[in-house]
Amino acid sequence: MNDTLDAVIVGGGMVGAAVAAALGQAGMRVALVEGGAPPAAIPDDAPFDLRVSSLNLASQRLLEEVGAWSFIPESRRCPFRHIEASDAAEKRHIRFSAIDLELPDFGFFVENRVIRRALWQRLAELPGVTTICHAGPVAWVPGGHRCLLELDNGRLLATRLVVGADGAGSHTRELAGIATRDEDYGQRALITNVRTRLPQQDVSWQRFAPRGPQAMLPLPGHYASLIWYDTAEATLAREALDDEALRLAIEHEFPTRLGGVEEVLGRASFPIRRRHAERYVRPRLALVGDAAHVIHPLAGQGLNLGMQDAEALSRRVINAFRSRHDPGGRAPLAGYARERRPQTLAMIAAMETFHHVFTGAAPLRHAGAAGMAVAERLEGAKRAVMRHALGL
């Protein structure tokens, strides 16, 4: 291309599409490169997908600001107003309530595909955004005032900024020569969508069992997404059970507060790993979302961290663009890295502490449970934790 774009975003998932929507809405000329097909329409009566994310208030606000929130049907989003965690015996616990912050709710649980579809619907309304599907990068050549990105379909894009939003196995990150620090936690999580006897009760809870947490994410109506952490061997064995055997295993092992499981609707599992890029930026290139960091999913903050990346990078790039400075120059990218990297490192440290305490030896688990009971009585500290988790 002889014409230079303002930005090329590689990866059309939720975080990449959010960046594209923010920049496109600001009047920038953007190309979104996606390796697969554009997201398809989702019928109103479609079963809930297994991939569900927690959207905190900051993420919801970003989706509202870029014009995508209105495309998410109320029937596909479930508000939650309470978060609870307990020890294995459910004798010691900590509870967070939105009312304590004078908020109507903490956020929503929404299927990933619904969020992504909403963002792409918004992109279709933005004349400055071009989507290029079934394509990926094969070469990246940085330069003085622009860089070149070659795609595997033969296209050559000239742009002032490349944003790598292409997931944990980011090819953009590899092309930029950015290494990662990885850790395998030796666990696997089983995700199961179920229909329950009780309707969802606007609460998400987590029980810290000795071999790994058990969590319930509410979905609209009598539906829930269950997450069950355990060793890889035990998880794969459960995943291979037939629906009735898995239903009985869940009813036997999960807390009685689940209210009974009427039907198993789907299941999948994934390994628990951490991956963190050693740097978030290179000249004319920035990483966001899972391309920059994959954290332990214990607190369900992975997407929210990615959305915070999208907001921080977009804000700085748009400010440079509007002030007629270089949107892909050193200042906005360095500022983005300074803002986001320490916050991500703090979240990684918190999740690793929880993991090691609650899956460690019995004395550590008892200490963790006792700490949970003490924290329940510290209202000021609880409010501070809630505000941080909500991105406020």
N, C-alpha and C positions, 0 to 999 in steps of 0.2 A: 504494500500500500504506500502510495506517495503521501497520503494524508496522515497526520499524526493524531492518534486518539489521546484523550486525556487519561484514560485508564483502561486496562484489560484485567478482568477478574477471571481467574481460572478456577472453575468449580461452581456449579449452579445449585449447590445445596442451600440449606437455610441461611447460613452465615454469608456465603458468597453472594446469594441473591439479595440479601439485606444490604450489603455494601453497594451492589449495582443499583438498587432502588434508591438509596440515599444519594449517591453521586448523580444518577440520572435525573432525579427530582430537582437537584441543584443546578441543572442545566449543563452538566458536563457530558462530553461525548464518550460513551462507554461501550465496550464489547464484553459480553459474558460468554465464556467458552465452557461448554459442558460436554463431558465425555459420553453421556447417554442421551436418551430422548427427553424432550420436555415433559413435565409432569402431566398426567392425564386427569381428566375430570373425575371426581369422586361422587358416585351416586349417594343420595341422602340416606338410603337404607343399607349402604355397604357396611360389612362388619368392621369393628375397630381393628386397626393394624397393630402389630406387636411393638412397633417402634413408637414410643410415647415419650414426650419430654415435658419437663416442668418449665413453664414460662413465668419468671418472676415479674415484678412490677416494672423494672427497668427494661426488660425485654419486651413486655407488652407495650410500653411507651414508645420504644423504637419502632415496633410494627405499626403503631398508630401514626407516628410521625412520617413514615415513608408511605403511608396510604394502603397498607396491606391488611390491617386488622379487620376492616369491614368485610373482607372476603372470607373470613373464618366463620362458618355458621355456628350459631349458638348450640346447635344440637351436637356439634363435634368438639366442644370444649367444656371442661369440667372445672369449676372454681374450687379452690381449697382455702379454708379459713383457719385450720388448725394443723400443726405439725407435732407429732409425738414420737419420742424414742424411749425404749425401755430396756432393761436388762433381760437376761434369758428367762428369769423367773417372773418377770413383769411386776416385781415388787418395788423397784426403784425406776423412776422415769423423769422425763423433762417434757414439758408441754409449752408450745408457743401458740399464741392466738392473735389473729389479726386485730381483734378489738383492742388489744393492749397498745397498739400503735394508732388507734382510731382509724383503721382502714377497713373497707368492706371485705377484702380478701387478700391473700398473699400472692395470688396469681392463678394460673390455669394449667391443667394438664391437657395437652393437645397432641394428636398424632403428628409425627414428623412430616408425613406426606401432605397433611392438611396445611401445615405452616408453609411448606415449600410451594404447594399449589397456589396459595394466596399471594405469596411474593411474586410468583411468575405471572399471575393475573395482573398484578400492579405493574410489572415490567412491560407488559404488552401495551400499557397506556402511556408509556414514556417514550417520546419520539427520539430522544438522544441515546437510547439503549438498543443495541443490536445483540441478538442471541445467536450463537454459533454452536449447534449441537453435533453430537457424534464426532467430536474432535478433541485433541489434547496437545499439549506443548511437546516439542522434540528438541528445541534449542532456544536459549535465551542469551542475547548479546547486549550487555549494558553499554551505554554510550554517554556522551556529555550532556546533551539536552533531551535525549530520548533513548529508548532501547528498542530492540527488535525481538519479537517472539514468533518463532516459526512453529506452525501447527502440523500435525501429521496428515492433514488433508491437503497440504501444499500451500496453504495461505501464509502470508508473512504480514504480521501486524506491527506497525510502528506506534509506540505509545510512550507517554511520559511516566507511566507507572504500571507495574504489574502487581496484582494482588493474588497471592497463592491461598486459595480457599478449597483446595482439592483433597482434604481429609488427612487421616493419620499417615497414609502411605504416599503423601504428597510428592508428585513428580516435579512440581515447580520447586519445592524445597531442594530436591536432589540436583536439579539443573543449576540452582544457585550455590551449590556446594555447602549447604548448611547441615551440619551434623546434628544428631539427637542423642539425648541421654535416656536410656530405656530401663525399665524394670518390670519383671513379671512377678505378680504377687502369688502365683501358685494357686489361684482360685479360678472358678468359672461360675458365671451367673446364668441361671435359668429364668427366662421371661415367659410367663404364662398369662394369657388372657382368659378370664373366667366370667361366668354368669353366677352371681351370688344370690342367696335367698333374701338378703337385706339390700336395700338401695344404698348407693354411695352416700356417705354421711359427711361430706365436705371436710374430711380429715385425711391426711396422709400419715401413715405410721411406719415405724421401723423397730424391729426387735433384734437385739444383738445376741444371737445364739452363739455357742462356743465355736462352731465350725464356720460361722459367717452369718451376716445379717439376713433377715427375712423382712421384706417391705411390701406395703400395699399402696399402690397409686390409684386413686379413685377415677373412674370414668363415668360418664352420664348414666343415670338409671341404675339398673342392677348389674353393673359391669365393673370390673377392676382389672388392673394389670399388677401381677404379683412378680416380685423379684426374689430369687432364692439363691444365695451364695453358698458355695461349698467347694470341696476339692473337685478337680476336673473329673476324676473317676466317678465320684458319686453323682455329679451333675449330669454327665453323659448317660449314666445308667437310668436316671430319672427321665431324661429327655426321650429315651427309647421306650418308655412304658406306653401302654395303650391309654386312651383317654380316661377310662374308668379307673384304672390302677393309679394314674397320676392324680385324679380327683381325690381318691381315698388317701393317698400319701400327703397331699396338701391339707386335707381336713385333719389328719392325724398329727402333722408336724407344725402347722401354723397356729397362731393364737386363736382361741375360740371367738374372739371379738370379730373375726372375719365373717362369722355368721353362717358358715356353711357354703359349700360350693355345689351348685346345681349342674354345671356343665363346664368342661374344658374346651375352649374355643380355638386355641392355637398355642404353640410353644416354639421356642428357639433358645439357643445359648451362645455365650461368647466368653472368651478368656478375659481376665482382669489384668490389664497392663497399664503402665504409665509410660508416656513418651513426651519429651520436652525438647524443643529446638534450642540449640545453644545460642542462637540469636534470632530475633524476629525480623530484622531488616538487613538488606544489602542495598547498594546504590540502585535506586529506581525500582525496588522490590520490597514488599512487605508480606508477612505471613499472618493469617488470622484463623481462628477456630482450631479444629483438630490438626491442621497443618502446622500450627505453632505449639499446641499442647493437647495431650490426652491425659486427663486426670482420673483418679479412682472414682467410679460412679457413685460412691457411697451416699453423697448428699444430693445427687441429681443436679449438679451445677455445671455440667459440661457445656450444654447449649447456652446457658446464661453467660458463662465466661466468653464463649464465642461471640455472642451478641454484644457484649461489652467491648470486645475487640472491634467489631464492626462499627459501633457507635464512636469509639475513640478515634479510629483511623479516619472514618468518614468526616468527622468534625474537623480534624486538623487539615485534611486534604481540601475540603470545601472552603475552609477559611483562607487557605493559600490561594485557591482558585479565584475566590471572590475579591481578594486584595491584589489580584494580578501578579501573584508570585507563582513559583513553580510548584504545582501540586505533587509532583514526584521528586521534589528536591530533598536535600539533606534535612532541613529544619523540620518539616512536618513528620518525616519518617522517624527521625531521632526522638522527637517528642512523643510519638506514639509508643515507641519501644520503652522509653523511660516511664511512661504512665502505666503500661500494661504488664510488663514483665514482673515487677515486684508484687503486684496484686496476684498474679498467677502463682508465683513462687509461694506466697503466703497460703493460698488455697491448697496447693500441693502438700505443703508441710502439715496443714490441718488434717487433710484426708489421710495422710500417711500415719499421723499420730493416732487417729481413730482406728485405723486398720490394725496397727501393731498392738494397741491397747486391748481391743475387743476380740482379737483372734490370737492373742498371746497366751502365756501361761496363766493358770488360775489366779495367782496373786494380782497380776496385771488386770485381769478382767474384773476382779472384785474392786480394785482401786478405781477402775473406770466407772463401775456402777455406783460406787460411793460418791465419786465426783459428780455424776449425773444428778444424784439426789441433792447434793449441796447446791449445784447450779440452779436447780428448780426454784430455790428460795431467793436467788439473787435477781430481783426484778430488773434492776438497772442494767446488769450485764446481759440479761436475756433480751432486753430491748435493743441493746447495741448489736448483738449477734443478729437479730432479726433484720435490722436496718442494713447491715452489711450483706446479708444473704439476699435481700431484695434489691440490691444495687442502688440503695438510697444514700 
